[in-house]
Amino acid sequence: MTTTTSAVKAFIAACDSQELTRQSVEEAVEGLVCSSDFRDLLLALINTEAFSKELGQEFATAGAIQGLSACRKLRSCLNTSLSNFFGLLSELLSAFDTEVGMTWATFADEVRQSPLGHEKLLQVLVNSGEGAFYQDLATQLVETDPHAIYPTSSYRQSKGYVVSTDDDQTVEAVMTSSTFTSIRVVENVLDPQQALLRDMYIAVGRCVCLIDQNVERFYGEQIEHYFSHHGITLDKLVYRAMEVDKGIHTVERMLGDFKRLGVSRNEPVLIIGGGVLTDTGGLACALYHRNTPYVMLSTSIVAGIDAGPSPRTCCDGFGYKNLFGAYHAPILSITDRAFFKTLKEGWLRHGIAEIIKMAIVKDKELFSSLEQAGPELITTRFGALDCQSEDEICVLSQKILGAAMRSYVEAEYDNLYETHQCRPHAYGHTWSPGFEIASGLLHGHAVAIGMGFGAYLSYRHDWISKEDFHRILRLISSFGLSLWNDVMLNRDLVWAAQEKIVQKRGGNLTAPLPKGEIGKCGYLNSLSHDDLILAISEYQAICTEYPRAGLGIDSLCSDVGLEDPSTIAHHVLSEAVPALTEEAEEILSSVTEVAI
C-alpha cells in the first residue's frame, strides 16, 4: 500500500521543480495538472486519512512533521484556490527537501500574483486536458467523501450513523467529530523573514486580528509592519483584556466586530494576547458561524502553554469565573518567548506554576529541566532578555516551553470534551478554585498552593516518597510561588470548595496527585472533612520550614496591578441582580467557582 509520505517522495523524485522557473505560470500549471505524477500525488493527498494516528506516526518516522499540517489541509485541496494550493504544497515539500520546497514556494508566489491565483484548483483541473477524469472524481467524492470536495472547514471532520425501528418511531444516533491543530514554539514570529503568519493569511489577503491593548502598546507597530511587508490587509481590533473585562459583554462586542468586517466561516481570526483575550476571543470564534477558526499568538506564559492551545474557551458570568464557554481549539497556537521580555516578574512567576503542574504529574524530564533552569527563567524572561541564542538558559527555555506544551495537549486533547475526570492537568485545581477569588491570589499562586498541598496528601497516602515530596515543594518555592496562604485556615471555605468540585466532577473528587514518582499521576477519590482539616494543619507546619514560611512573592492580584477579584465578583453580580438582594447575597457568599 502506498503511503502518503512515499507518494510525496515519489513526486519530488519524478518532478523537475527547476522546470517551473523556465516556463510561464500558465504553461507550468497546464503541464502539471496534465501529468501523471501530479495526479498520483493529488489522489494520495485526497485519500489521506487526515485525522488518523497512523498518518502522524508516518510523518514522524519520515522526519517531516513540519509538513503534516499542510498535508492534512491538502485533503480538501480541490476546493481551494491555486494560490493557497501551491502555498500548502510548497510547505509540504519543504518538510522533505528544503531546496525543492524553496523552488515551489517561489512558484507559489508567482501563481499568487497571476490571474490564476484566485481560481479554484478543481475548476482548473476540469478545464484541463484531464478534465473528464477530474469531473468524474468530483462526482464520486460528493458521495464517498464530501469533506474532500465541499468542505466547510479544512480542520474538522464529522461522521455519524443511526439505527431505527421498522416504523422509524425510535431512532438512535451516534455522532463523532475529529479536528486537528498545530502547536509551535517559534522565535521572533513578527520578523518579516519568519513566514508562519504570512503563509496562514497570504491566500486570504487579509488578517482580522484581536489584540490586547497592552500588547498593542508594545508591539502594535511591529504587527502592522509585518503584514504590510507581506502585502496583507490588517483589520486590527483592540480590546482591553483585564480580568474585569472577561464578561459576555466583551464577547458580544467581538461578535459585532466580526459581523461588521464580514468575517467568513473559514477565515482564521488572529488573536494576540494573554489568557483573558485567549478565552474571550476563542469563545467569540466558537459562537460566530458556530465554528470560525482562529490562530492564537500567545504573549504570556499562561496563554502560551495552557490557555492558548486549550480547546476550552470561556467568559465570566454573574460573578462566576468561566461560567459560559465552548470547546473550540485554535487551528494554530504559537508561543514566542520574545513577547516575555516586556512582562513583569510577577506575571512570569504566576505563569510558571502551570508548567510546574505538568512536570509533576506528566513529565519528569521537564521537572528536571525546571530544577536546572531555576529562577533564572524569571530574571531572563525565559532567555529573552540580555541573552544570546546559544546561552544555556535560552536552550533550556525553548526545551521547557516545548515540553510543557506537548505534555499539556497530550492530556487535554485526549479528553477534549471533559467526558471523564481523569485529567492530570487539573492537578493543583481541586481546592484552589474555592479560595482563589476569596483570597485575592493570582491564579498561579493559588494553583501552586493546591499543588503543594496535593503533594503532601500524596506523601501522606504513601503515593510518593518523602524525598520527592520535598523536591516538589522546593521547586515551587524556588520560583517564589506560594506554598501557603492563611486563607487555607478558613475550614468552611476549603471544605465547601471540595464539595463543589465533587459536584462539578460528576460526584467524584478525582483529585489528580503525583503517584509512584514525579512525572506520574494518580487520583484521590476520598477525603473526609476531618482528614482534610488535619492534613491542612500538618501541611502548614511543614510550610513554615520553607523560605518566607511558604508565602509567595507578589502573590496577590493587587501586587501586579490587578483589581481584587473578590471585589469584582461582588460588584458584577450586584449589578446583574440588583433587585434580588437575599438571593444575590446567597450567591455572593458562594462565589468560589473557577473552571479550569
Secondary structure as GFF3:
##gff-version 3
##sequence-region A 1 596
A	DSSP	alpha_helix	4	14	.	.	.	ID=ss1
A	DSSP	three_ten_helix	17	22	.	.	.	ID=ss2
A	DSSP	alpha_helix	25	33	.	.	.	ID=ss3
A	DSSP	alpha_helix	36	46	.	.	.	ID=ss4
A	DSSP	alpha_helix	53	61	.	.	.	ID=ss5
A	DSSP	three_ten_helix	65	67	.	.	.	ID=ss6
A	DSSP	alpha_helix	68	73	.	.	.	ID=ss7
A	DSSP	three_ten_helix	74	79	.	.	.	ID=ss8
A	DSSP	alpha_helix	82	94	.	.	.	ID=ss9
A	DSSP	alpha_helix	98	112	.	.	.	ID=ss10
A	DSSP	three_ten_helix	115	118	.	.	.	ID=ss11
A	DSSP	alpha_helix	121	126	.	.	.	ID=ss12
A	DSSP	alpha_helix	131	144	.	.	.	ID=ss13
A	DSSP	alpha_helix	146	149	.	.	.	ID=ss14
A	DSSP	beta_strand	156	164	.	.	.	ID=ss15
A	DSSP	beta_strand	171	179	.	.	.	ID=ss16
A	DSSP	beta_strand	182	185	.	.	.	ID=ss17
A	DSSP	alpha_helix	196	201	.	.	.	ID=ss18
A	DSSP	beta_strand	206	212	.	.	.	ID=ss19
A	DSSP	alpha_helix	213	229	.	.	.	ID=ss20
A	DSSP	beta_strand	233	239	.	.	.	ID=ss21
A	DSSP	three_ten_helix	243	245	.	.	.	ID=ss22
A	DSSP	alpha_helix	248	261	.	.	.	ID=ss23
A	DSSP	beta_strand	269	273	.	.	.	ID=ss24
A	DSSP	alpha_helix	275	287	.	.	.	ID=ss25
A	DSSP	three_ten_helix	288	290	.	.	.	ID=ss26
A	DSSP	beta_strand	294	298	.	.	.	ID=ss27
A	DSSP	alpha_helix	301	302	.	.	.	ID=ss28
A	DSSP	pi_helix	303	307	.	.	.	ID=ss29
A	DSSP	beta_strand	312	317	.	.	.	ID=ss30
A	DSSP	beta_strand	320	327	.	.	.	ID=ss31
A	DSSP	beta_strand	332	335	.	.	.	ID=ss32
A	DSSP	three_ten_helix	337	342	.	.	.	ID=ss33
A	DSSP	alpha_helix	345	362	.	.	.	ID=ss34
A	DSSP	alpha_helix	364	373	.	.	.	ID=ss35
A	DSSP	alpha_helix	376	379	.	.	.	ID=ss36
A	DSSP	alpha_helix	392	413	.	.	.	ID=ss37
A	DSSP	three_ten_helix	424	426	.	.	.	ID=ss38
A	DSSP	alpha_helix	432	439	.	.	.	ID=ss39
A	DSSP	alpha_helix	443	460	.	.	.	ID=ss40
A	DSSP	alpha_helix	466	478	.	.	.	ID=ss41
A	DSSP	three_ten_helix	486	489	.	.	.	ID=ss42
A	DSSP	alpha_helix	491	504	.	.	.	ID=ss43
A	DSSP	beta_strand	511	514	.	.	.	ID=ss44
A	DSSP	beta_strand	521	524	.	.	.	ID=ss45
A	DSSP	alpha_helix	529	543	.	.	.	ID=ss46
A	DSSP	three_ten_helix	547	550	.	.	.	ID=ss47
A	DSSP	three_ten_helix	557	560	.	.	.	ID=ss48
A	DSSP	alpha_helix	565	576	.	.	.	ID=ss49
A	DSSP	alpha_helix	581	588	.	.	.	ID=ss50
###
